[in-house]
Amino acid sequence: MTKTPGISRSRFIRSAVAGSILMPAILHEMLAEADAALPTDPLAPRAPHFPAKAKRVIFLFMTGGVSHVDTFDHKPRLYSDVGKEVKFDHPEIKNRPGYERIFLKRPQWDFKRYGRSGADVSGLFPHIAECMDDIALIRSMHTDHSNHYNATLGMHTGSFNFARPSLGAWVSYGLGTVNRNLPSFVTVAPAQTYAGSQVYSSDFLPGAHQGTLVMPGSEPVADIAPRTSTHLQKQELAALAAMNRRHLKGREADPQLAARIRSFETAFGMQSAVPDVFDFTKETDATLRLYGLQRGATTGFGWQCLAARRLVERGVRFVELIDTGSSGNWDSHGDMMDHARLARNVDQPIAGLLKDLKSRGMLEDTLVVWTTEFGRTPFNDKADAKGREHHNWAFSSWLAGAGVKPGTVYGETDDYGIRVAKDAVHVHDFHATILHLMGLDHKRLTYRHSGRDYRLTDVYGDVVKGVLA
């Protein structure tokens, strides 16, 4: 067969549709014939395993390792015993030149008690501190790895060494979506964090559950504006869908192919839905002030938080916000005063998000999660060292919203915040609790891949009942 030079598949479809070679009636017949080949809609809404208040998640990830002893885990003895020598076989200092001796380092901020629980919060987060009556604070988190990549991967996927589906993908897989014009899972970040796109990957789950990356700026989603009329575009997509679905026959076992076909449908819906999501012009001045956001701004963590509210408001099941702005990340080896700048960037927007959700009645069915990948050492090679090292033995996280017991402080670390002393919460327990709050049993939420059943929590994890309402 002679191939006509310069005629691509897309150009043929465009010319065929425009020239009425492929009429709507014919397209309808082709689609009906091929629909049987397409697997069941992976994003169709699904009932949870049991009734739950939470319908959606906003996951706030502070990348780099926030120091628990400088933020949410007050340790008075770090002030009184500063300079005391301690000895530990710690993974970050083991056989490290210059760290043969280590000394307690005091926090650089003072703490105050807030709310009915009397939770101590440092001066780094004055706005979040005002919301402690809506928060369940966990001070006994721990994780398996002190390396950024592995700990970040673990916090997102439950696996510390291998690529696995992310938490957002599992929630999307378990519950589907209620708005087919928007992705079920969205990640909003100015740049990639440690572990890259794996933090929002669907991996072996159907590709429809892959997180969609939104980057703050004048064009949060690239190439979203249609380049042809809606009528013509519908005909083009129908023709392409018919050809794709015919191609799928006999290849039903290929999940990526089915996901690619579905992606065209989602992308078409996004063309009308996405511009509205990120159009903040109708937000009131009071709302913008709540997030610390200047009118017309298209970047900053305040923009990310307001975008999250607008996304979940429109039916997006899982939204992650990653703090990777121009202010850097929380990896404060050189100078803990970096935490001051970083906290100013997120404190008011996060508190604004909680207050905004609450005022709209949305906090009743929205779960807000705040976490980091690990904490930072309460000690260093010198008592007056400016920074702190990675610390996977203990750190703090918190939950707020639907199904959460508000005004709660759960778990304890020892007198210096070095190790968990009471009610330890591993990352697997944290994930099991988040899924439980969404009405999903982490032991039953499985997917068969390569001959075995996988789950987010592997073969571990217990729901932390002490933070449940």
Summary of the structure (lengths in Angstrom):
residues: 469
radius of gyration: 24.4
end to end distance: 69.2
largest distance: 85.6
contacts: 1587
relative contact order: 0.21
helix: 34%
strand: 16%
